[in-house]
Amino acid sequence: MSKPATNGLTLIKHTFFYGWIILAISIVAQILTAPGQTVGVSEFNELFAQRLELSSRNVAVYYCIGTAIGSLGLPLFGFIIDRMGCRFSLALIAFLLGVTCFFSGAVQTPLQLLAAFTFLRMFGQGALSLVASTMVSLWFKKHLAFAYAILSIGSGLGMMFVPYVFGPLFDHCDFGIAFQWISVAIFILVPIALLLVVNHPHAMGLSQDGVPRNSGLEKTDEHSNGQPDLESDLENYTLLEAILTPAFWIVTFAQSAWALIGTGLVYNRKAIFDQTGASDALTDLAVPGLFLAVIVSQLLTGLVAKRLGHATLFTTGSLAMAGACGLIVVQSPVSAFSGFLTFGFAQGIFLIMGQTLWADFFGRSHIGRIRGVVSMIVVLASSVGGFALTIEPESSFPFQPVGYSALTMVMLGIACTMIRKPTKKKTGESAWKS
């Protein structure tokens, strides 16, 4: 039997679990998705508008279209992650995002702007985030919810500083030079991936969570490109098997609704608070308050996830999101701010449970393909959120889209009570586990 590969690393004593190194790298990777995230793009989208002599609304349209087009590439990257491993995939995606940032500073035409948004969103918001979270799924099992809580909190805290880095950078540097500095920061992730990332714990003689293994590599299957199965055959679902289960679609629709509503609320936050007569100070506190609520919610969710289960927490998150929309519809400053806090609480639940469910329910051998398709659908939903929930000041019912969102989340909350872990009876057939 061949010895487990270690990608040039000396085996670390079992007293220290290498998964924590993987988790740290995942946090760094998530933070470096900033150029493709709304929090990063919002720092330079007006500069694109000035450079190309476009209106802010036209730039927003290109951003929406670019997001939608970029999402279509995520299933491909999910396939690459499964076939080539996270080490190669992280290096490749970081390189492509770095190249995209380098050339984004040279945008001169609307078509080039559309291409820049497309690849920033595809490689940043989509693919780099996908591989970072997949790495954590491969290294943790029993403590997966806790690991994702650390990942989300660490990357969330990092994202909070993005405006304080990007703002001065674009204020004091030439537009193209600023993007080149950003690309340099992202390129650093390439050698980190090649030198430090190990594809799976089996390569170090471990199972998930650092449990030592008595033997070397386990048997492989025809889809894993020579990599070991991380669960038994009865626990690993192919993409086709996964999408034939009700759990896949219930959770995907719930996450898509959350992404659409969240994008819409943040995109329209100034209009929402203006309609309620809120002060500028309260308006400015809405997003930091939302982030704080997300962090608190993630901590609590990570602690109780195993005890309460996916169905209970997804139902709680959906109903909390419905309540958040209901508070905003009331149209008072206090209720609007409370709505954003409540939405942050719901978002924290969705972030943790949405990450852990795919590995818990469908195994890890094909998790890249499965999450790639889910990510495509969710990002597509988020791409239309800003327009779907547009607040029209001249309308008699300016918050009508938000009200519809509340009703949608109530119905999805009811559907989430039916989430059950599917169990495979035999190849190609799955059923609900009682």
N, C-alpha and C positions, 0 to 999 in steps of 0.2 A: 504494500500500500504506500502511495506517495505521501510525503510529508506535507502538512498544510503550508500553503504559501503565506508569506507575511509582507509582501511588497517591499522587501528590503529592510523591514523593521525587526529588531530583536524582540523575541517574545517577552512581553511584560509579565511580571509575577501576578498570580491570580489575586494577590492582595489589593491590586489596583485594576479596576475594570476600564479597559480601553474605550468603552462606550462613552465615557465622560469626555474624552478627547474628541470623539466623533460629534458629540453634542455641542461642544464648544465651536468646532468648525462649522457646524450647521447654523449656529447663532450668527457667526461672522458672515456666512453666505446669505442668510436672510437679511441682514442689515445691508449688504451690498446689492440687494435687489432694488434699493432706493431709487436709482435712475429710472426704473420702470414702474414704480409705484406712484399713486396719485400724490402722496406727500412730497415726492421728489419732483415730479413733472410740474406741479403747481409753482415751483420756484423758478422755472425757466420757460413756461409756456407763453407768458406775456412777452418775453424776449423774442421768441419765435414770431409772435404776432407783429412786433415792431419791425423785425428784420425783413419779413415777407410782406409787410403792409397789409395784413389781414386783420379782420375783427376778432375779438376774443371768442365770439360765438362760432366763427368759422374754424378757428383753431380747435375749439371743443368738438366740432363735428369730425375733423380729421382724427382727433384723439379717440373718439368713439369708434370710428370705422377701423382705425389701426388696432384698437383693442380687440374688436370682433375678428379681424383677419388673423391677428397674432394668436388668438386662442386656438385656431384650427391646427396649429403645429404641435400642440401639447400631446396628443396621442402618440405622435412620432417620437417625441422625447421620452414618453413613458416606455415605449418599446425599446429605445436605446438603453435606458436605465436597466431594464430587465436583462437585456442581452449582453451588454458590455460592462455592467457594474457601475456603482456610484463613483468610484475613483476616476475612471475615464470620463464619465458623463459630467461630473462636476468640473473637471478641467476643461472639457470641450465647451460647456455652456458659459463658463466664466470667460473663456477666450472670446467667444462670439459676442457676449455682452460688452466686453471691453472694446472690441473692434467697432461695435455699433455706436458706443459712446464717442469713440475717437472721431468717427465720421459724422456724427450728429452735429458737431460744431461747425461743419462745412455746409449745412443745409442752405440752399439758395432758392428753391422752388417749392410750390405746394406739393408736388408729387414726391419730392425728396423728403418733405416734412411727413407725409403719410408713411413713407417707407421707414423713417426714423421712429415714429410712434409705433408702427407695427412690430419692429424688431426689439425696441425697448420693452414693449409689453410682452412679447413672446419670450424673450430670453430673461428679462428681469422679473416682472410680476409672475410670469408663468413657469418657465422651465427651471430657473435657478431656485425658486421657491419649492418646486416639485421635488427636485433631487435632494435638497436640504432636509425636507420633512421625511422623504423616503429613507434617507440614511438613518434617521432616528428610529423609524419603524423596524429596520433590520437589526438593530442592536438592542432594542428594549422590547419586552413583552409584558411581564408582570407589572413593571413600573413604567409602562408606556405613557399612561396619562400624566404621571408626574414629570416624566422627561419632556413631554410636549408642553406642559405648563412652564417649565424652565425655558424651553425654546421660545415660546410665545412671549413670555415676560422679558427675556433677555433681548430678543430682537425688537420687541415693542419699545423698550427703553432706548435702544439704539436709534430707532426711527424717530423718536421724539427730538433728537438732536440734529436730525437731517436739515431742517430749515436753518439752524444756526451755523451749519457748515456750508450748505449750498448758497444761502443768501449772500454772505460776505464774499464767497468765491466768485459768484457771478457779478457782484457789485464792483470788485476790485481787479478782476482779470478780464482779459479779452474773452469774448464768447467762446471762440474755438479753443483757446488755451484752457479755459475752465473745464471744458469737456475732456481735454487731454489729461488733465490731472485726475479727473474721475476715472478715466479708463486705466490709468496707471494703478490706482488703488484696486481696481477690479482684477487687473492682470496678476497682482500679487497672489490672488486666490489659486491661480493655476499651479505654481510649484507647491503650494500648501496641499492641494488635492493630490498631486502626484507623489509627494513624499510622505504624507501623513495619513491619508485616508485608506482604510482597509475595508474591502467590500462588505464583509459579513463576519460575525464573531467566530464562525467555524474555522476561518483561516488562521485564527490564533488559538485553536483548540478549545474554544468556549462556545456556550450556547447564549441565547439572549439573557441579558441582565448579569452576565459574568459567571454563570454556572459552568464549572469545568466539565469537559467531555472526556469520557473514558476511551473513546476511539477517535480516529481521524475523520476525514470527510465522510459524510453519509452519501447514500446513493443519489445520483442525479436523475433528472428527467429530461425528456427530449426538448423541453422549452427553456431550460435554464442555462444553456450555453456552458455546460460543464460545472456550474456552480451548484452547491448542495441545496437540497430542499430544506427549508427552515421549519416546516411542519410536515406531518404525515400527509399522504395523498388525500385523505378524507378531509383535511383542513384547507388544502390549497385549491382555489378556484381559478379557472382560466377566465379571461375577459368575457367570453360568451356565456359561460356558466354564471358569472356574477350578474350580468345584466338581465338574466332570466329570473332573478329573484326579486320579490317585491321590496325587500329591504334596500336594494340598490337604488331603486327609483324613488322611494319615499324620502330617503336621506338626500339624494341628489336634488330633488325638487325643493326640499326644505333649505338646503344650503344655497341653492340658486336664488330663492326668494330672499334669504338673508342678504346675499351679495347685492341683489338689485335694490332692495330697500335701503341698505346701508350706504351704497353709493349715492342714491337719490337724496337721502337725508343730509349727508355731508356736503354734497354738491350744492344743495339748495339751502344750506343752513342760514345764510344771511337773509334770504327771502323769508324763511320761516320766522326768524326772530323779528325781522322788520314788520311783518304782518301782525305780530303780537304786541308791538310797541316796546320791545325790550331795549335796554340800554346797550351801547357798544361794548361795555365791560362784560356784561352777561353773555353777549354773543361771542366774544373772544374766549370766554371760559368754556364754551360748549364742547369743543373738541378735546381740550385737555381733560375736562371732566369725563368725557366718554372714554378716553384712554385709561384714566385711573379706574373707572368702573370695570373696564375689561381686565385689567391686571388683578383686581380684587376677585372678580368672578373666576378667573383662571385658577387662582390659588385655591379657592373653595372647590371648584369643579375637579381639579386634580386630586384633592383629598378624598372626595366622596364618589368619584367615578365608578370604581369597582363595586362599591356597596349599592349604589342606586341603579346602575345599568344605563344602557344607551336609550331605551325607550322612555324612561322617566325623565332623563335629563334633556333629551331632544324635545319632549313635550313641554317641559318647563321653559326651555329656551324659546320655543315657538310662541307660547302664550305670553311670555314676558315681552317678546317683540311686538305682539299684537297690542299689549298694554302700552308699550312705548308709543306706537302710532296713535293709539287712542288719546294719550296725554297731549300729543302734539296737535291733534284735531281740536282740542278744547280752545286753543288760540289765546293763551295767556302766557306771559313771560315765565312764570314759575312752572307751569305745566309743561311748557316747551323744554325748559332746562331739565326738568324731571324726566321728560321723555327721552332726552339724549342720554341721561345717566342710566335709565332703564334699558335702553337699547344697548349700551355698553355692557351691562350685566348679561343680556341675552347673547351678545356677540362673543363674550368670553366662553360661554357654554358651547356655542357652535364651533369655536376655534378648537377647543380641546376635543370634544366628542367627534367632530367631523374628521379630525386627524386620526384618532385611534380606531374608529370603527372599521376602516377598510382592512387593516391588518388583523384585527380581532375577528372579523366576520369571514374574510376571504383568503386569509393566509398571506404569505410574503413572496412566494415564487413568481407571481405575476402582478405584484402590487403596482409596479410602474405603469403597466398598460392600463390597469383598472383606474388608478388615480389620474392618469393622463386624460382619459375620457371624461372623468368627473370634473377635472379642472377645466377642460375645454367648455363644458356646459355651464359651469359656474362663472367663468370669466365672460362668456357670451352674455349671460344674464346681467353681470355687473356693467357691461359696456353700454347698456341701454338705461341703466338706473337713473342717471342724471336727467334724462329726458322724460322717462316714464313718470317720474314723480315731480315734474316741473310745477312750481308754485306760480300761478298766474294772479298778480295783484288785482287786475281788473275784474276777475271772475267773482260771481256771487258766492261760489263755494271753492275758494282757492286751495283748500286742503282735501278736496275730494279724492285725489289719487292716494293720499296717505290713509284716508278712511278705507278705501278699497284694500290697501295693503294690510290693515288691521284684520279685516274679514278673512283675507287669504291666509294669514298666519294662524287664525283660529282654526280654520279648516285643516291646515297642515298639522297643527298641534294635535287635533283629533286623530289624524292619520298616523302621527308618530307613536301613538299608544300601541299601534299594531306592529312596531318594529320588533322582529325576533331574529336571532342568529340562525341562518339557514344551515342545514346539515345535509351532506351529500349521501344519498342512499347507494348510488352506484354511478359510474361514469356517465356524465351528461344528464343526470337527474338530480334535482335538489328539492327539498321540502322544508317546511317550518319545523324548527325544533320545539317540542312542547315544553 
